[in-house]
Amino acid sequence: METILKNLAREEVLSLAEQVSVHTGQVVSKTLVQNPAVSVTLFAFDKGEEIGTHASHGDALVSVLAGTAKITIDGSEYLVNSGETILMPAGKPHAVFAQESMKMLLVVVFPVNQ
């Protein structure tokens, strides 16, 4: 059977935030799923690090696991704290900035048959 979810222990209770570490001056990512339908990635950002403005052809769901992110969507800014989630709609320019060291789970769902 093909393994779809990777880079996580199986049949073990775990903390997603503990699966990635913050490194000075870096954005660290750990891919859990990558296929034509969905992408699931854990990120750890040092304070002040960012992913610059870009757009995706899929809807992107960000769940902040630790810290605070400033999420910009189509020019509007949102502060997203640990335990909170925001949806970045497909096609709208967006960016992520770490207000403080932070970790997040990113799930991008892509349209099928396009």
C-alpha positions as CSV (number, residue, x, y, z in Angstrom):
1,M,0.0,0.0,0.0
2,E,1.3,3.5,-0.9
3,T,2.2,5.8,1.9
4,I,0.4,9.1,1.4
5,L,1.3,10.8,4.7
6,K,5.0,10.8,5.3
7,N,7.5,12.2,7.8
8,L,5.3,11.4,10.8
9,A,5.4,8.5,13.3
10,R,2.6,6.1,12.7
11,E,0.1,5.0,15.4
12,E,1.6,7.4,18.0
13,V,0.1,10.4,19.7
14,L,2.2,13.4,18.8
15,S,2.3,17.2,18.8
16,L,2.5,18.7,15.3
17,A,4.3,21.8,16.7
18,E,7.1,19.5,18.0
19,Q,7.7,18.0,14.5
20,V,9.5,21.1,13.2
21,S,12.1,23.3,14.9
22,V,12.7,27.1,14.7
23,H,16.2,27.9,13.4
24,T,17.7,31.3,13.6
25,G,17.1,33.4,10.4
26,Q,15.3,30.6,8.6
27,V,11.9,29.3,7.5
28,V,11.9,25.5,7.9
29,S,9.4,23.2,6.2
30,K,8.5,19.6,6.5
31,T,6.3,18.1,3.8
32,L,3.7,15.6,5.0
33,V,1.7,15.2,1.8
34,Q,2.3,16.4,-1.8
35,N,0.1,15.3,-4.7
36,P,-2.1,16.8,-7.3
37,A,-5.1,17.1,-5.0
38,V,-3.5,18.3,-1.7
39,S,-0.4,19.6,-0.1
40,V,0.2,19.4,3.7
41,T,3.3,21.1,5.1
42,L,4.5,22.0,8.6
43,F,6.5,25.3,8.9
44,A,8.7,26.9,11.6
45,F,9.6,30.5,11.2
46,D,12.1,32.5,13.1
47,K,10.9,35.9,14.2
48,G,10.9,38.4,11.3
49,E,11.1,35.6,8.6
50,E,8.5,35.5,5.9
51,I,7.1,33.8,2.7
52,G,6.7,36.7,0.3
53,T,3.5,37.6,-1.6
54,H,2.4,34.9,-4.1
55,A,-0.8,33.2,-5.2
56,S,-1.9,29.6,-5.4
57,H,-4.4,27.9,-7.6
58,G,-5.7,26.0,-4.5
59,D,-7.4,27.2,-1.3
60,A,-4.8,27.4,1.4
61,L,-5.7,26.8,5.1
62,V,-3.2,28.0,7.7
63,S,-3.4,26.8,11.3
64,V,-1.0,28.5,13.6
65,L,0.4,25.9,16.1
66,A,2.6,28.3,18.1
67,G,3.4,32.0,18.1
68,T,1.7,34.7,16.0
69,A,1.7,35.2,12.2
70,K,0.8,38.3,10.2
71,I,-1.1,36.9,7.2
72,T,-1.7,39.3,4.3
73,I,-4.5,38.3,1.8
74,D,-5.2,40.5,-1.1
75,G,-3.8,43.6,0.7
76,S,-5.7,43.0,4.0
77,E,-3.6,42.0,7.1
78,Y,-4.7,39.5,9.8
79,L,-2.9,38.6,13.0
80,V,-3.4,34.8,13.5
81,N,-2.4,33.5,17.0
82,S,-1.6,30.0,18.2
83,G,-4.8,27.9,18.0
84,E,-6.3,30.0,15.2
85,T,-6.8,29.3,11.5
86,I,-7.4,31.4,8.4
87,L,-8.3,30.5,4.8
88,M,-6.4,32.1,2.0
89,P,-8.7,31.7,-1.1
90,A,-7.3,30.4,-4.3
91,G,-6.0,33.0,-6.7
92,K,-5.7,35.8,-4.2
93,P,-2.2,37.1,-3.5
94,H,-1.1,36.3,0.1
95,A,2.0,36.3,2.3
96,V,3.0,35.0,5.7
97,F,5.2,37.0,8.2
98,A,6.4,35.8,11.6
99,Q,5.5,38.5,14.2
100,E,7.4,36.3,16.6
101,S,8.9,32.8,16.2
102,M,6.0,30.7,15.1
103,K,4.9,27.3,13.7
104,M,2.0,26.6,11.4
105,L,0.3,23.8,9.5
106,L,-0.5,24.6,5.8
107,V,-3.0,22.6,3.9
108,V,-3.6,23.5,0.3
109,V,-6.5,21.8,-1.6
110,F,-6.3,22.0,-5.3
111,P,-9.1,21.9,-7.8
112,V,-9.4,18.6,-9.6
113,N,-9.9,18.2,-13.4
114,Q,-8.5,21.6,-14.3
